[in-house]
Structures are given as structure tokens and as C-alpha cells.
Amino acid sequence: MKYEVDFLWESVTIEPSTSCRFVPREQTANPNNNIKTAPHSSPMLNLRIERPVMYGAVPLQSDAQEAEPKNTYYENLYRTYNPVVLVAHAANLGAALYFYFQQFQKIPDNYVFVSPAIKLHWTSHALLLQHDTENKCGLEIPPTTAQKVYPDFMKHELYNFKDKYLIEYDKGGGQFPVIWSMCAFFALSLLFQLLHYSYLRTHRSMPRVLHYVEYAFSASLMIMVLAINVGIIELFAVTGFCAAFYGMNMLGAAAEGLCHYLGHVPADHRPTAARLIWLFHLAGWVLFFLALVPIWVQLNTGIKCTDGGSPGFVIAAVAIESVCFFLFGFLQVMGLRQKIKESAFNREPNTELLFKYDCLHALLSLTAKTLLAWLLMGPAASVDVNIFN
């Protein structure tokens, strides 16, 4: 037999071993039950249940009655509108592919803001001897007047700078496929949303980490597209933005996974586990700002130094996506807070709460990807490609 017992503390020891569910006092049918209590300074309450009635214990439903829980409001809402989200992602992907083959591929590369691919730079440096006419990598030799020769300032056994000068050159960082990147994050959203929806049909209480695994790839593509559109086209700088957003989302997945099983952590270790969850989350914010701040600095530089300023659609894309990224972060803050609070009373996660955040994630993901893609692809779709013939 299971019993529901009304206590005021999270950490309670029951002797002998009895299966109980702990609920806040205000949720019990009779808040004035005759409950044996302990002083507030006592961290643990030892209670021996000999007769359930003497402590106001109430029998719970049988295991058979609890075996098939009914769908909650947010679960029904998620299962209702998730197919709509899937169709929207598919429609975005189809439209992007249509415009690519009908319009975008006719625009030559390296037309800023509208080309389907942008050339990246790989800036490097080399020391050359002053009078050499060729070098190992076949680099172009600058005129003698442009050669700033180093003085012989270091002992030769360390390094010989005599008659050498420094040049900077671009090795070429390849082409970044802007339009294909947008198609990719629509495809990733469609794939992961379908996987998530299918898996939840049989695993309602699974840890909600698939969201963050998907974001680790799709958000990384999004931040690279933003960086290139504000003029950051260094290969390894763009790669760094990708790495920062990948790490940020994997830290979010780690925080979410640990929080999911927090109710199974022994009560005396639970505060430490909760602090570890917040450490993962806050580390993600550090990576977020390391990626986003340079984009805003570069955008501001472009606005000041470009005649007529940067295009309005680029400014709007950076501003709106920044807000969306912040909302994703605050969404996890709210979710973690509620889940940590719930873990004090329930070993298993609250499925209603899980589905609530599933709904919010699906809506925000669709909004962020749709706005970014069409704010940047819309102007490209308006280009008169006949001028390039």
C-alpha cells in the first residue's frame, strides 16, 4: 500500500521503508492533519509509520490505476501543433531550395549580402630574406621599398632575424555556402523535431536534451551566417563562432540532463548537484557573449564606416536574432528553476512541465530560424539576375 504524507521539509527519512509521495501542506486535503513535526533547526525528520492514520496518511491510487497516466494540457497542445511546426520547417526548406535553383545560383559569388557563397580569408604571415627572389610557398615578393627589414636584435642561436622582413598574405579560406547553411538549419530543425516528436510517443519523461543537440548544429550555422553578413570573413574567426555556439549548447544539454535526474540524487547531495547545474548554464552564457559581442562590434564599425550605413535588413537580422538567442537562454533559466524546485517533492520529472517547455522551444526555434533566413534571403530573392548575364 502507498501513502501520501504531509510534511514541511524536503529531506525526510521514513522508517521502516515505505513508499510515499511528499506534497506541500497546501496541496493536501486536510492541512490540519495531526502530523508529528520537528523544530525548524532540525535538517532531518525521522518518522516511523506504524499506523498510517495516526499521521494523517492517505492511501494513494493503486499501481494499476497509475500505470496509464492521461495526457496533460501541454502534452495535448504539443501533439496538436507540433505537426504544424514540422510543416512550417518543411515549407521553409522547400522555399529556400526553390529560390536557390531559380534565383540564388545565378548570382555570382562574393557580392556582399546577396551571394549564395562568400569567399573566406586565411590571413597568415611569413619572414622572407631581403634579397631572395622566390620562397618556399611561392609568395609574391613585395617591392624593395615596401620591405621593412628587421634589425639584428636577437642572438642567432635563438633565431636569426638578420636581413629578414615580415609579409602578410592570404592563403584563401575557401567559400562559405551561405544559402546552403540556411537550408541546413531548416533541415536539421525538421529532422530533430520529427525525432523528438516520435520518441516522446513512447518516452514521455525522457530528458529534454535533443533540443540542445539540434541547436549545437543549427545555432552554430546561424551565428556563422550572421558573422559573415556583418563582414567577419576570416576563416578561423568564423570557425571560432561555430565552436563557441556548439560548446554553449552542449553545456545547456549537460545542465538539462543533470537537472532531469536531480530527484534521484540523495537529499544531502542535491544542493551541490544544483550548483553544478547552474555552473554548466552560466558557462554557456560566457561562450554566448564571446561570440555575440564581436558581431555587434563589427556591425557598429560597418555602420560608422560604410557610406549610407549597413543595410537595414542586416541590422534587423542581428538585432532580432540576438533577442531570440537571449530568449533561449532565459527559457532554460526558467525551466531549470522550476525543475529544481519540483525535484524537492518528486523523484520523477513533471511531464506537464516538460511538455510546456517543449511547446515553447518548438515555437521559439521556428520563429528564430524563419526570421533570420528570410531577413537575409529576402533581399537576395529581389535581385535582378539578368544584370549578371
Sequence and secondary structure as in RCSB ss.txt:
>XXXX:A:sequence
MKYEVDFLWESVTIEPSTSCRFVPREQTANPNNNIKTAPHSSPMLNLRIERPVMYGAVPLQSDAQEAEPKNTYYE
NLYRTYNPVVLVAHAANLGAALYFYFQQFQKIPDNYVFVSPAIKLHWTSHALLLQHDTENKCGLEIPPTTAQKVY
PDFMKHELYNFKDKYLIEYDKGGGQFPVIWSMCAFFALSLLFQLLHYSYLRTHRSMPRVLHYVEYAFSASLMIMV
LAINVGIIELFAVTGFCAAFYGMNMLGAAAEGLCHYLGHVPADHRPTAARLIWLFHLAGWVLFFLALVPIWVQLN
TGIKCTDGGSPGFVIAAVAIESVCFFLFGFLQVMGLRQKIKESAFNREPNTELLFKYDCLHALLSLTAKTLLAWL
LMGPAASVDVNIFN
>XXXX:A:secstr
  EEEE S S EEEES   EEEE GGGSS TT       TT S EEEE SSGGGGT EE   HHHHSS    HHH
HHHHHHHHHHHHHHHHHHHHHHHHHHHTGGGS TT TTT SEEE B EEEEEEETT S  TT      GGG  B 
   S TTT   TTEEEEEEE    EEEHHHHHHHHHHHHHHHHHHHHHHHTT TT  S HHHHHHHHHHHHHHHH
HHHHTT  BHHHHHHHHHHHHHHHHHHHHHHHHHHTGGGS GGGHHHHHHHHHHHHHHHHHHHHHHHHHHHHHHH
HHHHHSTT S HHHHHHHHHHHHHHHHHHHHHHHHHHHHHHHHTT SS  HHHHHHHHHHHHHHHHHHHHHHHHH
HHHHHHT  GGGG 
